[in-house]
Amino acid sequence: MWNWATHPITWLSFLAMLIGAVVILLLTLVVVMYSIYWQRKLIGWMQLRIGPNRVGPFGLLQSAADVLKLLIKEDVIPTKSDRVLFLIAPIIAFVPAFMALSVIPFSRTHVFTANIAIGALFYVALSAITIHGVMLGGWASNNKYALIGSMRSAAQMLSYEIPLGLSIVGVVLMAGSINLNDIVNAQAHSGWWYIIPQILGFVVFMVASTAELNRTPFDLPEAESELVGGYHTEYTGFRFAFFMLTEYVYLFAMAGLFATLFLGGWSGPFLPGWLWFAIKAFLYISVQFWIQATMPRMRVDQLMTFSWKVLLPLALVNLVVTAVLKAVL
Amino acid sequence: MSLSEGTPQLRTEEMLLNVGPQHPSTHGVFRLVVKISGETVVEAEPVIGYLHRGTEKLAEDLQYTQIIPYTDRLDYIAAMLNNYALCHAVEEAMDMEIPERAEYLRVIIMEMQRIASHLLFIGTYLLDLGAMSPFLYVFVERERIVELFNEISGARLTYNFMRIGGLRFDAPEGWLDKVRKLVPEMREQMKMYADLISGNEIFLNRVKGLGTFTAEDALAYGMSGINLRSTGFKWDLRKNKPYSIYDRFDFDVPVGKNGDCFDRYYLHLAEMEQSVRIIEQALESIPEGPILGKVPKFVRVPAGEYYSGIEGARGELGFYIVSDGKDKPYRLKIRKPSFVNLQMLPKLLQGQNMANVIAILGAVDIVLGEVDA
């Protein structure tokens, strides 16, 4: 099998890598565009609305029109903001979210993504960097709402990164490897997806990942009704779009991680691997949208309490039980 | 100073935060200057007046009938009730006879309006708490009521429908049947709200025990309506000082227990059910007949001072008329429930978290058109 990590770097392989990165970026952008479309459609149905249906057939070009609109909007930078940080914050937020995708095994053949030994660790480490962009953005805006929003998101990230990591460890214990591809293979060979033996870990993962993604009911950093948009209050046009993009890329990345860890990634009968992967990721994304349409927002102190007093013990219990079962069986 | 010598005085810098006048959760142009330490409110000061139009002053230049459209713009969520409050005040001052059918129609319309207003409260309150779907669900029902209002009055928001001495128009053909059809469906819908919202764990955790005050407090601040009733104090002008024909109907006055935000939310739901009951009874016994009583060409209130209040959607809505016997009021003072209810806000907000500020403000249920008048 082709492996980026072991292949010597030549001009040709470098070119291939570059093309690969661009292809994945384009793919991601398309996924983001249409997950936004799907969000509006799905929530539209739940809320007895129609959703976008004007731009293109079934409103399919709505997202393209939105992007165009954001592109031509005035780019406002507040006078008293920290200009440099303000400009680079969205990029700092976006890059790691996109990079995290590089280790997700989209298909059996592993085209364009890296099959590295520390996949899960790499993913968790990178996903924690996004928060720097959010924090810097909030700080640099020199806006009180943005500041509160970014501080909240930092606290939230600190609280939820731990149960999230621990819930992943359960799966790692089961598979006996931290390589994401090995985890998929282990599930394919064992004949069951880890969502069944790791049901507790799955619950913890689901809740913690929702919080990591800043999605309802944990969308405190944005909290429109309290903080007017939180950390991106001062951002306009394409810089704002970058934050949005980050959010949805991260959503896609999290969906990929979910599919890989708990639903056996690309493995599945009849259909090609990438399609299985897409179906499973789609499932996660749809559940996120469903939750968004259902839940009100939690309060910041309740959020912290929930993480430290409920999720963390649950994750630890899951870990211990998994370890014991693994040793006994 | 070493740590053993006593607790060092650590203090975070306080920050002044302007919530509003343009903020998604102030429900209009309302400004709340909050001094926060971290996310805890040290001090909150409501600043009003961004929407002030001087309605009371304007009224001094207008004939009584001409004031009616102005009342629409006060509490624009419940314009019919405001229409009625003015007409009722003038009618009482003039000791006017109102035809039966007009009274029945008025009651039906007012209770529909109360439901429409409460629906909007529930929707916007949940929106304040970060849930969007209920907001859109309530609009389905509100839309049906507003459409019926459109049929009877020709307007969707500012109806200008009630007249001194009765009503401008009778219900168009089939209108009452449409209301009859709507009533059971509204009941169904209310069950849905109860399922969707009242049982939601996150919602309960957010609002239970939040922003509590006692009946004594509420009375001291002159609160009325659901804000007062949430403390367990049973006071509803429809029962305690019956006006119109409310004494003919059988309905309850739901009261809360704890005086918290949850009670205030829940009372809105409970009151809608009572309103549905009233509408049902009124529909059963509505008589035929004229809809406008004998009204002089120029409405002249005899010299003197008059006050009459009704149970508005947000509390006691009263018109105080000082008349010198002419066809215009010498002075008109409106007792605006939102304005009075708002007064306790600084006290309620002190020591709260930013997220609670929005939850408490939302539950007080203000309409800025009325606060500023």
HADDOCK unambig.tbl for C-alpha pairs under 7 A between the chains (distance, minus, plus):
assign (segid A and resid 47 and name CA) (segid B and resid 133 and name CA) 5.49 0.50 0.50
assign (segid A and resid 47 and name CA) (segid B and resid 136 and name CA) 6.14 0.50 0.50
assign (segid A and resid 47 and name CA) (segid B and resid 137 and name CA) 6.64 0.50 0.50
assign (segid A and resid 225 and name CA) (segid B and resid 24 and name CA) 5.69 0.50 0.50
assign (segid A and resid 225 and name CA) (segid B and resid 25 and name CA) 5.31 0.50 0.50
assign (segid A and resid 225 and name CA) (segid B and resid 128 and name CA) 5.23 0.50 0.50
assign (segid A and resid 225 and name CA) (segid B and resid 130 and name CA) 6.52 0.50 0.50
assign (segid A and resid 226 and name CA) (segid B and resid 25 and name CA) 6.89 0.50 0.50
assign (segid A and resid 226 and name CA) (segid B and resid 355 and name CA) 6.04 0.50 0.50
assign (segid A and resid 226 and name CA) (segid B and resid 358 and name CA) 6.40 0.50 0.50
assign (segid A and resid 228 and name CA) (segid B and resid 23 and name CA) 6.74 0.50 0.50
assign (segid A and resid 228 and name CA) (segid B and resid 24 and name CA) 6.58 0.50 0.50
assign (segid A and resid 293 and name CA) (segid B and resid 132 and name CA) 6.66 0.50 0.50
assign (segid A and resid 293 and name CA) (segid B and resid 133 and name CA) 5.75 0.50 0.50
assign (segid A and resid 294 and name CA) (segid B and resid 131 and name CA) 6.89 0.50 0.50
assign (segid A and resid 294 and name CA) (segid B and resid 133 and name CA) 6.68 0.50 0.50
assign (segid A and resid 295 and name CA) (segid B and resid 131 and name CA) 5.63 0.50 0.50
assign (segid A and resid 296 and name CA) (segid B and resid 126 and name CA) 6.94 0.50 0.50
assign (segid A and resid 296 and name CA) (segid B and resid 129 and name CA) 5.61 0.50 0.50
assign (segid A and resid 296 and name CA) (segid B and resid 130 and name CA) 4.65 0.50 0.50
assign (segid A and resid 296 and name CA) (segid B and resid 131 and name CA) 4.02 0.50 0.50
assign (segid A and resid 296 and name CA) (segid B and resid 202 and name CA) 6.60 0.50 0.50
assign (segid A and resid 296 and name CA) (segid B and resid 203 and name CA) 6.35 0.50 0.50
assign (segid A and resid 297 and name CA) (segid B and resid 129 and name CA) 5.68 0.50 0.50
assign (segid A and resid 297 and name CA) (segid B and resid 130 and name CA) 4.72 0.50 0.50
assign (segid A and resid 297 and name CA) (segid B and resid 131 and name CA) 6.63 0.50 0.50
assign (segid A and resid 298 and name CA) (segid B and resid 202 and name CA) 6.22 0.50 0.50
assign (segid A and resid 298 and name CA) (segid B and resid 206 and name CA) 6.92 0.50 0.50
assign (segid A and resid 299 and name CA) (segid B and resid 206 and name CA) 6.78 0.50 0.50
assign (segid A and resid 299 and name CA) (segid B and resid 355 and name CA) 6.25 0.50 0.50
